[in-house]
Amino acid sequence: MKTALILNGPNLNLLGTREPQVYGPYTLADVQALSQQACATHGFALDFRQSNHEGELVDWIHEAGRSQATGTLAGVILNAGAYTHTSIALHDAIKGTGITLIELHISNVFAREAFRQHSYISPVAKAVMCGFGVAGYGLAVAALAEMQSK
Ligand code: CA2
């Protein structure tokens, strides 16, 4: 069974505590539970992580590159949070490892402030999803399953 690695960046541990009009009422634990259900449906093991530290996210992408090389990884779903809009380090890590990666955002970043409308992740992602609320996590797992047969 291959693993879907879901990585969450800064402040996503605060989900459900503020800004429900933007991100919904759900906590990150709720998101993990729905991701677990989607992974069970699609035959993946789930590895679900969150970090507020850019370097830790970079290290996890390197780890994903090694797992992809050994054939144990289905791919990565990354909500890089605000690092999406700032991190050349994450861009370089994704490009350098060549991992299959879906960029995910809970909100529609294109309907928000101008600074959220540029992503350093999109050019090195296989696909980009945003604006589906936390349901996007389940949809991204389904998309990862679809990509396996390609
Ligand atoms: O829409 C998304 O998923 C984002 O990646 C969320 C990031 C934001 O910086 C991106 O532009 C879009 C922010 C996550 C922080 O979420 C919070 C939730 C509740 C309270 C405080 C922060």
Boltz pocket constraint, residues with backbone or C-beta under 6 A from the ligand:
constraints:
  - pocket:
      binder: B
      contacts: [[A, 10], [A, 11], [A, 12], [A, 14], [A, 15], [A, 16], [A, 17], [A, 18], [A, 19], [A, 23], [A, 79], [A, 80], [A, 81], [A, 82], [A, 83], [A, 84], [A, 104], [A, 105], [A, 106], [A, 107], [A, 108], [A, 109], [A, 116]]
      max_distance: 6.0
